[in-house]
Amino acid sequence: MGNALSAVEPYKLAVADCSQQAGGVLTTCNTTNSASQFPAFTPTAEVSAVSVTGSGVIQATLNSLGTTVPANTTITWKPTQGTTAITWNITTTATGNAAAAITKNSFGS
C-alpha cells in the first residue's frame, strides 16, 4: 500500500508548484491546462493509472492488492489552497481495513 500512496507524490508536488506559479489559484492545475508541469505516469505493480483533473484533483487507480483491495479501487486527493500551504482531503472507494489504512497512511499536506 505504501508504494501506491507514494506514487502520487510527484503529482502533489506538481499541483503545489502550479498553484504557486498561478498566485495560489488551482483552477488550471491539471494535465489538460498545465500538462508540462506533470510527470508522465508509468504504471506500477500497485497503481494502474494517475490522473489530475479540475482544480488539481489527483486520482490513483489501483491494481488488485489482494483480497482486501480489488482492482480499480481509487484514491482521490482533493487540494485546498491555504494562505501558506495546500491541504489534501483524501477519499477512497476502498472499504473496511483497507480504507482505514489508506487514510491513516496518506499525508494530508
C-alpha positions, 0 to 999 in steps of 0.5 A: 500500500505504501508504494501506491500512496507514494506514487502520487507524490510527484503529482502533489508536488506538481499541483503545489508548484502550479498553484504557486506559479498561478498566485495560489489559484488551482483552477488550471492545475491539471494535465489538460491546462498545465500538462508540462508541469506533470510527470508522465505516469508509468504504471506500477505493480500497485497503481494502474493509472494517475490522473489530475483533473479540475482544480488539481484533483489527483486520482490513483487507480489501483491494481488488485492488492489482494483480497482486501483491495480489488482492482480499480479501487481509487484514491482521490486527493482533493487540494485546498489552497491555504494562505501558506500551504495546500491541504489534501482531503483524501477519499477512497472507494476502498472499504473496511481495513483497507480504507482505514489504512489508506487514510491513516497512511496518506499525508494530508499536506 
